[in-house]
Amino acid sequence: QAQLEESGGGLVQAGGSLRLSCAPSGRIVRTDVAGWFRQAPGKERESVAAITWIGGDTIYADSVKGRFTISKNTAKNTVYLQMINLKPEDTAVYYCAAGGTFSLKADYYAYWGQGTQVTVSF
């Protein structure tokens, strides 16, 4: 059962923008880090970005640097992924995750959402 819920996915043309949101859908243990991952059809899951809840430190995968921005609203317990200049290769299911280690490695994340589809057309 997913403990996080993503929203904001959809269909957009290349060069367009989308903002994804992620909030807890159930009770989860307090975590220190939130991250975004994605998985395209036929491909392995890959990391996108991560952020710490307290300091707001961020890290990004090289493929999205300069185009994606991860942010948080502590009061709303929500994490965002702002995506600009989207490319067809960004098409994937995007997953939100929460964990205790500041890392882009999926193994460090204990809580996951069910994902939201992002499709970028030519």
NULO-318763 format. One record per residue (C-alpha): x, y, z; residue number from 1; residue in three letters. Coordinates in pm, whole numbers, plus 32768, in hexadecimal, padded with zeros to 4 digits. Layout:
% residues N
<r u="X" v="Y" w="Z" num="NUM" residuo="Ala"/>
...
***
This chain:
% residues 122
<r u="8000" v="8000" w="8000" num="1" residuo="Gln"/>
<r u="8090" v="814D" w="7F95" num="2" residuo="Ala"/>
<r u="80CF" v="8243" w="80AB" num="3" residuo="Gln"/>
<r u="810A" v="836C" w="7FC7" num="4" residuo="Leu"/>
<r u="8032" v="83FF" w="7EB6" num="5" residuo="Glu"/>
<r u="80AF" v="84B1" w="7D81" num="6" residuo="Glu"/>
<r u="7FEA" v="85A0" w="7CA8" num="7" residuo="Ser"/>
<r u="8025" v="868D" w="7B89" num="8" residuo="Gly"/>
<r u="8087" v="85A1" w="7A74" num="9" residuo="Gly"/>
<r u="7FFC" v="85BB" w="7917" num="10" residuo="Gly"/>
<r u="803F" v="85EB" w="77A6" num="11" residuo="Leu"/>
<r u="8113" v="8710" w="7737" num="12" residuo="Val"/>
<r u="81C8" v="8773" w="75FA" num="13" residuo="Gln"/>
<r u="8340" v="877B" w="75E9" num="14" residuo="Ala"/>
<r u="83C0" v="88BC" w="7680" num="15" residuo="Gly"/>
<r u="8299" v="88D2" w="776B" num="16" residuo="Gly"/>
<r u="8286" v="88C8" w="78E5" num="17" residuo="Ser"/>
<r u="81DE" v="8803" w="79F7" num="18" residuo="Leu"/>
<r u="81E4" v="880A" w="7B71" num="19" residuo="Arg"/>
<r u="81BE" v="86CA" w="7C36" num="20" residuo="Leu"/>
<r u="8150" v="86C0" w="7D9F" num="21" residuo="Ser"/>
<r u="8179" v="85B6" w="7EA9" num="22" residuo="Cys"/>
<r u="80D4" v="859B" w="7FFD" num="23" residuo="Ala"/>
<r u="80A0" v="8483" w="80F8" num="24" residuo="Pro"/>
<r u="7F66" v="83B7" w="80BB" num="25" residuo="Ser"/>
<r u="7F84" v="82F4" w="81F9" num="26" residuo="Gly"/>
<r u="8041" v="82E9" w="833B" num="27" residuo="Arg"/>
<r u="81B9" v="82D8" w="830C" num="28" residuo="Ile"/>
<r u="82DA" v="82F2" w="83F8" num="29" residuo="Val"/>
<r u="8389" v="8444" w="83F1" num="30" residuo="Arg"/>
<r u="8490" v="8446" w="82E4" num="31" residuo="Thr"/>
<r u="85B3" v="852E" w="829A" num="32" residuo="Asp"/>
<r u="85BB" v="851F" w="8121" num="33" residuo="Val"/>
<r u="84C7" v="8522" w="8000" num="34" residuo="Ala"/>
<r u="851E" v="84BC" w="7E9F" num="35" residuo="Gly"/>
<r u="8498" v="8496" w="7D41" num="36" residuo="Trp"/>
<r u="84DD" v="8370" w="7C5F" num="37" residuo="Phe"/>
<r u="845A" v="830C" w="7B0B" num="38" residuo="Arg"/>
<r u="8434" v="81D8" w="7A36" num="39" residuo="Gln"/>
<r u="83FC" v="81D2" w="78C1" num="40" residuo="Ala"/>
<r u="8366" v="80A5" w="780D" num="41" residuo="Pro"/>
<r u="8466" v="7F93" w="77E3" num="42" residuo="Gly"/>
<r u="8569" v="804B" w="78B0" num="43" residuo="Lys"/>
<r u="85E6" v="8036" w="7A12" num="44" residuo="Glu"/>
<r u="857B" v="812F" w="7B18" num="45" residuo="Arg"/>
<r u="8661" v="825A" w="7B2B" num="46" residuo="Glu"/>
<r u="8692" v="836C" w="7C26" num="47" residuo="Ser"/>
<r u="8629" v="84D0" w="7BE3" num="48" residuo="Val"/>
<r u="865C" v="85AA" w="7D17" num="49" residuo="Ala"/>
<r u="8659" v="85AE" w="7E91" num="50" residuo="Ala"/>
<r u="8630" v="86B2" w="7FA4" num="51" residuo="Ile"/>
<r u="8664" v="86BA" w="811B" num="52" residuo="Thr"/>
<r u="853E" v="872B" w="81EE" num="53" residuo="Trp"/>
<r u="8607" v="87F6" w="82E8" num="54" residuo="Ile"/>
<r u="8718" v="88A3" w="8223" num="55" residuo="Gly"/>
<r u="867B" v="8898" w="80CB" num="56" residuo="Gly"/>
<r u="87B9" v="880C" w="8031" num="57" residuo="Asp"/>
<r u="8781" v="8783" w="7ED5" num="58" residuo="Thr"/>
<r u="8826" v="8695" w="7DE2" num="59" residuo="Ile"/>
<r u="87CD" v="8647" w="7C7A" num="60" residuo="Tyr"/>
<r u="8811" v="8543" w="7B74" num="61" residuo="Ala"/>
<r u="88EA" v="85CF" w="7A5D" num="62" residuo="Asp"/>
<r u="87D6" v="8596" w="795F" num="63" residuo="Ser"/>
<r u="86EF" v="8694" w="7A04" num="64" residuo="Val"/>
<r u="87DE" v="8799" w="7A8F" num="65" residuo="Lys"/>
<r u="877B" v="88F5" w="7A26" num="66" residuo="Gly"/>
<r u="861E" v="8887" w="79BD" num="67" residuo="Arg"/>
<r u="8583" v="87EA" w="7AF4" num="68" residuo="Phe"/>
<r u="8565" v="8886" w="7C4C" num="69" residuo="Thr"/>
<r u="8504" v="87CB" w="7D88" num="70" residuo="Ile"/>
<r u="846F" v="8894" w="7EA5" num="71" residuo="Ser"/>
<r u="83A0" v="8866" w="7FDE" num="72" residuo="Lys"/>
<r u="8293" v="8909" w="80AB" num="73" residuo="Asn"/>
<r u="82CF" v="8897" w="820D" num="74" residuo="Thr"/>
<r u="8186" v="8923" w="8290" num="75" residuo="Ala"/>
<r u="80C7" v="8858" w="818D" num="76" residuo="Lys"/>
<r u="81AE" v="872D" w="81A9" num="77" residuo="Asn"/>
<r u="81C2" v="8732" w="802F" num="78" residuo="Thr"/>
<r u="82DF" v="870A" w="7F3A" num="79" residuo="Val"/>
<r u="82DB" v="8793" w="7DD9" num="80" residuo="Tyr"/>
<r u="8394" v="8750" w="7C98" num="81" residuo="Leu"/>
<r u="838A" v="8873" w="7BA6" num="82" residuo="Gln"/>
<r u="83E7" v="8801" w="7A49" num="83" residuo="Met"/>
<r u="8430" v="88F1" w="792D" num="84" residuo="Ile"/>
<r u="84AE" v="88C6" w="77CB" num="85" residuo="Asn"/>
<r u="8428" v="8765" w="77CB" num="86" residuo="Leu"/>
<r u="84AA" v="8670" w="76C9" num="87" residuo="Lys"/>
<r u="840D" v="8534" w="763A" num="88" residuo="Pro"/>
<r u="8514" v="846A" w="76F4" num="89" residuo="Glu"/>
<r u="8482" v="84EB" w="783A" num="90" residuo="Asp"/>
<r u="834D" v="8419" w="77F8" num="91" residuo="Thr"/>
<r u="8326" v="8328" w="791C" num="92" residuo="Ala"/>
<r u="8261" v="82D5" w="7A52" num="93" residuo="Val"/>
<r u="82E0" v="83B9" w="7B63" num="94" residuo="Tyr"/>
<r u="82EE" v="833B" w="7CC7" num="95" residuo="Tyr"/>
<r u="830D" v="83F7" w="7E0A" num="96" residuo="Cys"/>
<r u="83CD" v="8356" w="7F27" num="97" residuo="Ala"/>
<r u="842B" v="83A2" w="8090" num="98" residuo="Ala"/>
<r u="8550" v="8321" w="8157" num="99" residuo="Gly"/>
<r u="8660" v="8368" w="8252" num="100" residuo="Gly"/>
<r u="879D" v="838B" w="8182" num="101" residuo="Thr"/>
<r u="87EF" v="84AD" w="809C" num="102" residuo="Phe"/>
<r u="8833" v="83E7" w="7F61" num="103" residuo="Ser"/>
<r u="87BE" v="83A4" w="7E00" num="104" residuo="Leu"/>
<r u="87C5" v="822F" w="7E41" num="105" residuo="Lys"/>
<r u="866A" v="819A" w="7E4C" num="106" residuo="Ala"/>
<r u="86D0" v="8098" w="7F4E" num="107" residuo="Asp"/>
<r u="86E0" v="81A7" w="8059" num="108" residuo="Tyr"/>
<r u="856F" v="81FC" w="8033" num="109" residuo="Tyr"/>
<r u="8470" v="813E" w="8101" num="110" residuo="Ala"/>
<r u="832D" v="81E6" w="8093" num="111" residuo="Tyr"/>
<r u="82AD" v="8205" w="7F32" num="112" residuo="Trp"/>
<r u="8188" v="8288" w="7E6F" num="113" residuo="Gly"/>
<r u="80D5" v="81D6" w="7D54" num="114" residuo="Gln"/>
<r u="8157" v="82C6" w="7C50" num="115" residuo="Gly"/>
<r u="80D1" v="83C4" w="7B5E" num="116" residuo="Thr"/>
<r u="80F8" v="83B2" w="79E3" num="117" residuo="Gln"/>
<r u="81B3" v="84C3" w="792E" num="118" residuo="Val"/>
<r u="81A5" v="84B6" w="77B3" num="119" residuo="Thr"/>
<r u="8266" v="85AA" w="76DB" num="120" residuo="Val"/>
<r u="8208" v="85B1" w="756D" num="121" residuo="Ser"/>
<r u="82DF" v="8626" w="744B" num="122" residuo="Phe"/>
***
